[in-house]
Amino acid sequence: MGRFDIIVNNPFDTPDTMKETRELIKKLTLPFIVRNFEMRFFPGTDLTIKAVNDGLIEPDDVEGQRWCKFGNWHFNYECG
């Protein structure tokens, strides 16, 4: 059985790349498991710096700056 992890909520995605992802999933051989994970931005990474510089996220959206995010839960305290 195939297992695939897909990152969602990527601010760099476009309608075209999202369509490509859907088309790829349709081509997977059954049976398979697909797990979705939300995009996370960590301090100091090239991806985070690019997202902030491109105006796609705010500096406060960076994981560990003011909040922790676990799944769909947001906690407003330092992640330590």
ABEGO torsion letter per residue (X at the ends): XBBBBBBBGBAABBAAAAAAAAAAAAABBOBBBBBBBBBBBBBGBAAAAAAAAAGABBAAABBGAABBBBEABBBBBBAX
